[in-house]
Amino acid sequence: MTSDSGVTHNPSRSLRDWQYALRDQLRALSDQPEQETRWLLAAALGLDGAALLRDALMPISAEEEARITVLLTQRLAGVPLAYCLGEWSFYGLDLCVAPAVLIPRPDTETLVTLALEGLAENDAVRVLDLGTGSGAIALAIAQARPLAEVWAVERSPAALQVARANGALLAPQVHWLEGDWYAPLDSALRFNRIVANPPYLADNDSHLPDLRHEPWEALVAGPSGLECLERIIAGAYERLSLQGVLLLEHGPDQGKAVRGLLNNAGFGAVQTCRDLAGRERVSSGIRN
Ligand SMILES: C[S@@+](CC[C@H](N)C(=O)[O-])C[C@H]1O[C@@H](n2cnc3c(N)ncnc32)[C@H](O)[C@@H]1O
């Protein structure tokens, strides 16, 4: 039988045959081909890991083969695994992701952990996540602190759609707003925490070719890379309540510049924390 893709379907090829075939092809680009094979097959066939092992001899239909082929072709073309799967794990949450949003990174879990410090579980605090993308930070905080009033702002309508969909499943209490940093917020709102992982690459950053599948506007801040951080810091002081904390993720070489911006804006207790790889990653300051 020949499928729509023009590939001849061999009905005697089992799930295990496909496992071997994918693993061999994925070796060319992945350092964990077995794991990626399991994830891609699970996504294409709607099976969990246990079924992949248990039903290894099951035949694969022409429709299933077509779905596997689409995912494999994307992956071999360099599409990030998260976009192939349509979901990604962040801070213990399974988030839907799409090419409209940045793929949430483990580095950003450092920001979430720091933002949660000092927020007791039963504190009714207000938290703002600027540039929410998939909603990763806002949702991780909302899940960890169910009494917190969490607000999230995003300029990209397509990204905000992904965030809202994640929110509907994970934390329906989050308030989602579309717009430019603080602009869509009621000017009377004051926050105990403002957090952001804004675009912080310069427009000539050497990493950009490797990141070509992710949205440019989620990555690039402008000629210096500091433009978004500057705007967020400039507007934060008046939006924070007394003793409120601003926490910003940034590039490993931007710590000194961000501390300077925070000090100039009047923040106290300015400091930078390192990520799990030991690189300067999150700078923060307290509104006195
Ligand atoms: C680096 S991504 C971070 C996404 C998400 N917070 C995360 O950590 O995975 C930055 C996000 O900021 C958004 N953004 C860029 N400029 C913005 C602006 N002026 N106002 C609001 N959001 C903006 C981008 O669309 C993107 O979703």
The ligand as an SDF file (V2000), in Angstrom:
LIG
                    3D

 27 29  0  0  0  0  0  0  0  0999 V2000
   12.6840   34.7580   26.3240 C   0  0  0  0  0  0  0  0  0  0  0  0
   10.9630   34.6370   26.0100 S   0  0  0  0  0  0  0  0  0  0  0  0
   10.4350   33.9900   27.6010 C   0  0  0  0  0  0  0  0  0  0  0  0
    9.1720   33.1900   27.5550 C   0  0  0  0  0  0  0  0  0  0  0  0
    8.8230   32.5410   28.9070 C   0  0  0  0  0  0  0  0  0  0  0  0
    8.6700   33.5360   29.9420 N   0  0  0  0  0  0  0  0  0  0  0  0
    9.8770   31.5380   29.3160 C   0  0  0  0  0  0  0  0  0  0  0  0
   10.6620   31.8440   30.2170 O   0  0  0  0  0  0  0  0  0  0  0  0
    9.9350   30.4510   28.7300 O   0  0  0  0  0  0  0  0  0  0  0  0
   10.4890   36.3370   26.0720 C   0  0  0  0  0  0  0  0  0  0  0  0
    9.0110   36.6150   25.8370 C   0  0  0  0  0  0  0  0  0  0  0  0
    8.7920   38.0300   25.9340 O   0  0  0  0  0  0  0  0  0  0  0  0
    7.8580   38.4180   24.9450 C   0  0  0  0  0  0  0  0  0  0  0  0
    8.0290   39.8510   24.6900 N   0  0  0  0  0  0  0  0  0  0  0  0
    8.9780   40.4440   23.9200 C   0  0  0  0  0  0  0  0  0  0  0  0
    8.8090   41.7700   23.9410 N   0  0  0  0  0  0  0  0  0  0  0  0
    7.7330   42.0160   24.7340 C   0  0  0  0  0  0  0  0  0  0  0  0
    7.0860   43.2190   25.1340 C   0  0  0  0  0  0  0  0  0  0  0  0
    7.4940   44.4250   24.7140 N   0  0  0  0  0  0  0  0  0  0  0  0
    6.0190   43.1140   25.9640 N   0  0  0  0  0  0  0  0  0  0  0  0
    5.5890   41.8990   26.3840 C   0  0  0  0  0  0  0  0  0  0  0  0
    6.1730   40.7300   26.0340 N   0  0  0  0  0  0  0  0  0  0  0  0
    7.2360   40.7960   25.2100 C   0  0  0  0  0  0  0  0  0  0  0  0
    8.1930   37.5280   23.7640 C   0  0  0  0  0  0  0  0  0  0  0  0
    7.1280   37.4590   22.8450 O   0  0  0  0  0  0  0  0  0  0  0  0
    8.5010   36.2030   24.4620 C   0  0  0  0  0  0  0  0  0  0  0  0
    7.3510   35.4250   24.5860 O   0  0  0  0  0  0  0  0  0  0  0  0
  1  2  1  0
  2  3  1  0
  2 10  1  0
  3  4  1  0
  4  5  1  0
  5  6  1  0
  5  7  1  0
  7  8  2  0
  7  9  1  0
 10 11  1  0
 11 12  1  0
 11 26  1  0
 12 13  1  0
 13 14  1  0
 13 24  1  0
 14 15  1  0
 14 23  1  0
 15 16  2  0
 16 17  1  0
 17 18  1  0
 17 23  2  0
 18 19  1  0
 18 20  2  0
 20 21  1  0
 21 22  2  0
 22 23  1  0
 24 25  1  0
 24 26  1  0
 26 27  1  0
M  CHG  2   2   1   9  -1
M  END
$$$$
